[in-house]
Amino acid sequence: MTVVYYMQVSFLDISIELINVLKKHVQLHVLIELTPHGKNLTVLEIEKFPERKTLVTPEEILTKRCYENLKPYFNGTASVHFVMHPHRTGFSYSTLQASFDTWKYIKQFKPDILHFETFGLRTVGMLFYLKAFRNVCITIHDPVPHTGEDSWKVTLPRTFMFGMPGKKKYMFYSQFAKQQFEEHYKKQKQHKTVLQMSPYSFLKNLVKSKDQVQKKYILFFGRLSPYKGIDDLLNAMPAVFREFPNEHLVIAGKTVHGFDIDGEVTSKYRDNITILDKHIPNEELAMLIQEAKFIVCPYKDATQSGVLMTAFGLNTPVIATNVGSFPEFIRENVNGLLVPPNNPEKLAEGICFALRNDHYKVLAQNINSTQAEEMWEGNTEILLKAYAS
């Protein structure tokens, strides 16, 4: 079976896990949609953004260090290319040109399956050519946009993709996402499959020391966006600092356009709170997670979380709000804690509970990241059955 796996670069962290196992079972051609904005997203480190080229290989654009880290995942695939979109806007003449060049490249393989790991405005350019494919799979990460992130740039591609004629199959990474999709898109009766999200292994491979590491702080990491509940986290921290005056919170990630962190709490507790408002390189992120006592995900809403699986990949427990699919993966007081959303008081109670008598160490012992590849192999079996159906 020949599969073309087309993804947006922002989902590369989860995609490389699937690539790593799927390549053993099919002839896998990987296409990664890359934009100037996306060159420092997720696990990538870009050396240069080439001009006047649509399809480029990883070794042409990645830093040497990044290429060596990703090489084990890409080895064994039939091909891997980045699809270059030089224009900053989501739809332009260059978008159409890139789609045409990509189509010419794809059709020579005569793939059995064309699998989109989500999609966006730039993917719409591919619709002109999809009628030639009998089997198109689409992974839906967020059936409903997160708070503060809905716009025509999200709804327009969905209108086109969901209305596309022909046989489609939908993939999800949680039961919650599948149910949410079914509630909001009742007319979409096509085949639907759930792949169980499992711990990510990539950052674990970058950890320099496997020895016992000193746990130093509470960590929030990822995009700083309205739906992430950072305001609730900051409002919870004064109660935490009253009981644990020497505790420290690190917030690490790039702020999205239009979102600002309230400086009242951070100014009052400047010795207890550190804000790293920047893109966090892979090695630094691995170290931050490794040295964290636990991760906090105080989200107002969620579907499934790559942050959760990244944390679990480094055996770090998570305190999360009881939203989205968090309850599917966090077993209460086993590998993490669940608290009500939009409730700083309950969030503070959960954080203090994890800190008392170093209870977070007990939670960490119950995380099993050693069988991550085995879990992803299970997902591949599910995926192959869906491809063949």
C-alpha positions in Angstrom: 0.0 0.0 0.0 1.3 3.5 -0.9 0.3 6.3 1.4 0.9 10.1 1.0 0.9 11.7 4.5 0.4 15.4 4.2 0.6 17.5 7.4 0.8 21.1 8.7 4.1 21.7 10.4 2.4 22.7 13.7 1.4 19.0 14.2 4.8 17.5 13.5 5.3 16.5 17.1 2.5 14.0 17.0 3.0 13.2 13.3 6.6 11.9 13.7 5.3 9.4 16.2 2.9 8.0 13.6 5.4 8.2 10.8 7.9 6.2 12.9 5.6 3.2 13.0 3.5 3.6 9.9 6.7 3.5 7.7 7.2 -0.1 8.7 3.9 -1.2 7.1 3.4 1.0 4.0 5.3 2.8 1.3 5.1 6.2 3.0 5.6 9.5 1.3 5.7 12.4 3.8 4.8 16.0 2.9 5.2 18.8 5.5 3.5 22.1 4.8 5.9 24.9 5.9 5.4 28.7 6.0 7.7 31.5 7.2 5.6 31.7 10.4 5.9 28.0 11.0 9.7 27.7 10.6 10.2 27.7 14.4 7.1 25.8 15.5 7.1 22.4 17.3 10.2 20.3 16.9 11.8 22.1 13.9 14.9 24.3 13.7 15.2 25.8 10.2 18.6 26.8 8.8 17.2 28.8 5.9 14.0 29.3 4.0 14.9 28.6 0.4 13.4 30.8 -2.4 11.8 29.6 -5.6 11.6 26.0 -4.5 8.4 24.2 -3.7 9.6 20.8 -2.5 12.8 20.6 -0.5 14.3 17.7 1.5 14.9 17.9 5.3 18.7 18.1 4.9 18.4 21.2 2.7 16.7 23.4 5.3 17.1 21.9 8.8 19.9 22.7 11.1 22.4 19.9 11.3 21.4 19.2 14.9 17.7 19.1 14.1 18.2 16.9 11.1 20.2 14.4 13.1 17.5 14.3 15.7 14.7 13.7 13.2 16.7 11.4 10.9 15.7 8.2 12.9 12.1 9.0 12.3 12.4 9.8 8.6 14.7 6.8 7.8 12.7 4.1 6.3 10.1 6.3 4.6 9.8 6.3 0.8 10.4 10.1 0.8 10.1 13.2 3.0 9.7 16.7 1.6 8.8 20.1 2.9 6.2 21.9 0.9 7.3 25.5 0.9 4.7 28.3 1.1 6.8 31.6 1.0 3.8 34.0 1.2 2.7 34.9 4.7 -1.0 35.0 3.8 -3.0 31.8 3.7 -4.1 32.1 0.1 -2.2 33.6 -2.8 -0.8 32.8 -6.2 2.2 31.1 -4.7 -0.3 28.9 -2.7 -1.9 27.7 -5.9 1.6 27.1 -7.5 2.8 25.1 -4.5 -0.4 23.0 -4.7 0.0 22.3 -8.4 3.7 21.3 -7.9 2.7 19.1 -5.0 0.0 17.5 -7.0 2.4 16.7 -9.9 4.8 15.1 -7.4 2.1 13.0 -5.7 0.4 11.7 -8.8 3.5 9.9 -9.9 3.1 7.5 -7.0 -0.5 6.7 -7.7 -1.1 6.5 -3.9 -3.8 4.2 -2.4 -4.4 6.7 0.4 -4.0 10.5 0.7 -4.0 11.3 4.4 -4.2 14.9 5.6 -3.0 15.4 9.2 -5.5 18.4 9.6 -5.6 21.2 7.0 -5.8 25.0 6.6 -6.2 27.7 4.1 -3.1 26.6 2.1 -4.4 23.0 1.9 -7.5 24.3 0.0 -5.4 24.6 -3.1 -5.2 20.8 -3.2 -8.9 20.5 -3.6 -8.7 21.0 -7.4 -6.9 17.7 -7.6 -8.5 15.5 -4.9 -11.2 14.2 -7.2 -8.6 11.9 -8.7 -8.2 10.1 -5.4 -10.6 7.4 -4.2 -9.5 7.3 -0.6 -8.9 10.5 1.3 -8.3 10.5 5.1 -8.6 13.6 7.2 -7.4 13.9 10.8 -9.5 16.4 12.7 -7.6 17.8 15.8 -10.1 20.5 16.9 -13.6 20.0 15.6 -14.6 23.2 17.3 -12.1 26.1 17.4 -10.7 27.0 20.8 -11.8 30.1 22.7 -10.5 33.2 20.9 -9.3 31.3 17.9 -12.3 31.1 15.6 -12.2 33.0 12.3 -13.0 32.7 8.6 -9.5 31.3 8.2 -10.7 28.2 10.1 -14.3 27.9 8.9 -13.6 28.4 5.1 -11.2 25.5 4.7 -13.7 23.3 6.7 -16.5 24.3 4.4 -14.4 23.2 1.3 -12.9 20.1 2.8 -16.1 18.7 4.4 -18.1 19.5 1.3 -15.6 17.8 -1.0 -17.2 15.0 -3.1 -16.0 11.4 -2.9 -15.0 9.0 -0.2 -13.6 10.5 2.9 -12.6 9.0 6.2 -12.2 11.0 9.4 -9.6 10.3 12.1 -9.5 11.6 15.7 -7.1 11.4 18.6 -9.7 11.1 21.3 -13.3 10.0 21.8 -14.1 13.6 22.9 -13.0 14.9 19.5 -15.0 12.4 17.6 -18.2 13.1 19.7 -17.6 16.8 19.3 -17.3 16.4 15.5 -20.5 14.3 15.3 -22.4 16.9 17.3 -21.4 19.8 15.1 -21.2 18.1 11.7 -24.2 15.8 11.7 -24.3 15.6 7.9 -20.9 14.0 7.8 -21.8 10.3 7.9 -18.4 9.0 6.6 -16.2 6.4 8.4 -14.8 7.7 11.7 -11.8 6.2 13.5 -10.2 7.1 16.9 -6.5 6.7 17.4 -5.5 6.7 21.0 -3.0 9.5 21.7 0.2 8.1 23.4 3.3 9.6 24.9 5.7 11.5 22.6 9.2 10.1 22.4 11.1 12.9 20.5 12.1 15.1 23.4 13.0 12.1 25.6 15.8 11.4 23.0 17.2 14.9 23.6 17.6 14.6 27.4 21.3 14.8 28.1 21.3 13.1 31.5 19.4 10.0 32.3 20.4 10.2 36.0 18.2 11.5 38.8 17.4 15.2 38.1 16.6 17.8 40.7 13.0 18.9 40.4 12.9 22.7 40.7 9.6 24.3 39.7 6.0 24.1 38.4 5.9 24.5 34.6 3.4 25.7 32.1 4.6 25.4 28.5 3.1 25.9 25.0 1.5 28.7 23.1 0.3 31.5 25.3 -3.2 31.9 24.1 -6.6 33.0 25.6 -8.0 29.4 25.9 -5.0 28.1 27.9 -6.3 29.6 31.2 -3.0 31.4 32.1 -5.1 34.1 33.9 -6.6 31.4 36.1 -3.1 30.0 36.8 -1.8 33.4 37.8 -4.8 34.0 40.0 -4.2 30.6 41.7 -0.6 31.2 42.5 -0.9 33.6 45.5 -2.6 30.9 47.5 0.1 28.5 46.5 2.9 30.9 47.5 1.2 31.5 50.9 1.7 27.8 51.7 4.9 27.3 49.7 6.7 30.7 49.8 9.8 29.4 48.1 7.9 27.7 45.2 8.6 28.8 41.6 6.4 28.9 38.5 7.8 29.0 35.0 5.6 29.9 32.1 7.4 29.1 28.8 6.1 29.8 25.3 5.4 32.4 22.6 2.5 34.7 23.1 0.0 34.6 20.3 -0.9 37.9 18.6 -3.5 39.9 20.6 -2.9 38.1 23.9 -1.3 39.8 26.9 -0.4 38.3 30.3 -1.8 40.3 33.2 1.3 41.8 34.9 -0.3 42.4 38.4 0.5 39.0 39.8 3.8 38.6 38.0 5.0 42.0 39.3 4.0 41.2 42.9 5.7 37.8 42.8 8.6 38.6 40.5 10.9 36.3 42.6 8.5 33.4 42.3 7.4 33.6 38.6 9.5 33.5 35.5 8.0 34.2 32.0 9.9 32.9 29.0 8.0 34.6 26.2 9.8 33.1 23.2 10.1 30.1 21.0 11.6 27.4 23.2 14.3 25.3 21.4 13.9 21.5 21.6 16.9 20.9 24.0 15.8 23.7 26.3 12.2 22.5 26.4 13.4 18.9 27.2 15.4 20.3 30.1 12.5 22.5 31.3 10.2 19.5 31.4 12.8 17.2 32.9 13.4 19.6 35.8 9.7 20.4 36.4 7.9 18.9 39.4 4.8 18.8 37.3 3.1 20.5 34.4 0.0 22.6 34.7 -2.7 22.8 32.0 -5.4 25.2 33.3 -7.2 25.2 29.9 -10.7 26.8 29.6 -11.4 24.3 26.8 -9.5 21.6 25.0 -9.7 18.8 22.5 -6.6 16.6 23.1 -3.3 18.0 24.2 0.2 17.5 22.7 1.5 19.2 25.9 0.1 16.3 28.0 1.7 13.6 25.8 5.0 15.5 25.7 5.0 15.7 29.5 4.1 12.0 29.8 7.0 11.2 27.3 9.3 12.6 30.0 7.5 10.9 32.9 6.3 14.2 34.2 2.8 14.3 35.8 0.2 16.9 34.8 -2.5 18.9 36.7 -5.2 19.8 34.1 -8.7 21.1 34.1 -11.5 18.6 33.5 -12.2 19.6 29.9 -11.9 18.0 26.5 -10.1 14.7 26.5 -8.0 15.2 29.6 -10.2 12.8 31.5 -9.5 10.1 28.9 -5.7 10.2 29.6 -5.3 11.5 33.2 -6.3 9.0 35.8 -7.2 11.1 38.9 -4.5 10.9 41.5 -2.7 8.2 39.6 -0.7 9.9 36.8 -2.0 13.4 37.4 -4.8 15.5 38.9 -8.0 17.0 37.4 -9.6 20.2 38.6 -12.6 22.3 37.5 -12.0 24.8 34.7 -12.2 28.6 35.3 -11.7 28.0 39.0 -8.4 29.4 40.4 -9.3 28.3 44.0 -9.6 24.7 43.0 -6.5 24.9 40.8 -4.5 26.2 43.8 -5.8 23.3 45.9 -4.7 20.8 43.3 -1.2 22.4 43.0 -0.8 22.4 46.8 -2.0 18.8 47.0 0.7 17.8 44.5 3.4 19.7 46.4 2.6 18.5 49.9 5.0 15.8 50.9 6.3 15.7 47.3 3.2 13.9 46.2 4.0 14.7 42.5 6.8 12.1 42.8 4.2 9.4 43.5 2.2 10.5 40.4 5.3 10.4 38.3 6.0 6.8 39.2 2.6 5.8 37.7 3.4 7.2 34.2 4.5 4.5 31.7 6.3 6.1 28.8 8.6 3.1 28.1 5.9 1.5 26.0 5.2 4.5 23.8 6.3 2.9 20.5 4.2 -0.2 21.4 1.2 2.1 21.9 1.8 3.9 18.6 2.1 0.5 16.9 -1.4 -0.2 18.2 -2.6 3.0 16.6 -1.0 1.9 13.3 -3.0 -1.3 13.3 -6.2 0.7 13.8 -5.1 3.1 11.0 -4.3 0.4 8.5 -7.8 -1.2 9.0 -9.3 2.2 8.4 -7.3 2.7 5.2 -8.5 -0.7 4.0 -12.2 -0.2 4.8 
